[in-house]
Amino acid sequence: MKPDFLDTAKSANPSAIPLPEGKRPWKALGMLRRLDFNRTPGYYFDSSLVRDNDPVLEGCMRMMQLQPGLSIHGTEVMDLHSMRSRVNIKAGLRIVIALSGEIDVRIGGQRIHLHAEGTSSQINAAIINMPEDALFERRWQRGKWERKLALYVSPDWLLNNGWFNDDPRLSVAWPAKAGRVSRLSLPDTLCILPWAPSSHALALAEQLLCHQDDPEDDLSRLRLTSRALELLYEALASLRIHEGKTAGTKSSLRQRDQDRMLKLRNFIDAEIQQPSVQPMQIEELGKRFGLSVSGLQRQFRSAFGTSISEYRRLMRLHQAHTALEQGMSISQAAYLAGYTSTSNFATAFRRQFGISPKCISLRL
């Protein structure tokens, strides 16, 4: 599938605004002009000062359809003008992750403001439920940097993959609105939920964004699709936190406790990135986060549906999986996952992913 927006030129405009040091990725330079957006019907800019051939973005945008109704949209861009634009976008479920910089848009009048860097109270990802087409408005700010990945699944994809209890007598337009029971626990109105992706989810988003070309061979497409589905899985699993609010019932955790559990998960994710450092014991975690051991375990399970130990084990295995794909040896990957025995590591790996570590190493 060809991208809706043209891939950008290889050379950068020397007059472009410089980004802060360390913010410009090595491969993102290029230009997008206003006329490049003409390929999208109804895309409107509110600025009369920008002509069709004028550059509006430095960087690049990529769109890739992995399956019918499942696609990804990646951007690595800096705004060259301050203005607004708008376009109608299709109904469906969207997962948006800010990997660098800032995203400031509105969908159906509701603001989505994501920051990749900032305080712990700022949000870097969102799950967007759109039962109907809606107006998308983007706020452009000269010099603003945005590096993001958006994953889109259509209503038909959700229906065909069993996310709704289907009744063939009902309309197929949007299953939840047509009377089908949603397994996502989302309302039949526009809903935007904040999400705190794990380090593994961020790594998946990076891998999808960094894949520059639409794959021509089936195996490469399958590999990218598996990453997209894994990212979708983690986002949908996180909806356990919001089930009470979206269903109109009281959540099992107060907002303060939910926020504390998100901070705890981020702390554990940071620990996992340092395999040589001894992980903090549960008792120490309890003292750090102001809870008893039983309270810590209960709230973590309520928030994420698993124990702290099981979450650590699973995230280490995911980290080892990525490391193997990048060429790490099996013994090194076992150490990364916290196993002293490669055979025990291989058993746990096979149970989790349905494939042995050796099979991944042989593919390289």
Secondary structure, 3 states (H helix, E strand, C coil): CCCCCCCCCCCCCCCCCCCCCCCCCCCCCCEEEHHHHHHCCCCEECCCCCCCCCEEEEEEEEEEEEECCEEEEEEEEEECCCEEEEEEECCEEEEEEEEEEEEEEEECCEEEEEECCCCCCCCCEEEEEECCCEEEEEEECCCCEEEEEEEEECHHHHHHCCCEECCCCCCCCCCCCCCCEECCCCCCCCEEEECCCCHHHHHHHHHHHHCCCCCCCHHHHHHHHHHHHHHHHHHHHHHHHCHHHHCCCCCCCCHHHHHHHHHHHHHHHHHHCCCCCCCCCHHHHHHHCCCCHHHHHHHHHHHHCCCHHHHHHHHHHHHHHHHHHCCCCHHHHHHHCCCCCHHHHHHHHHHHHCCCHHHHHHHC
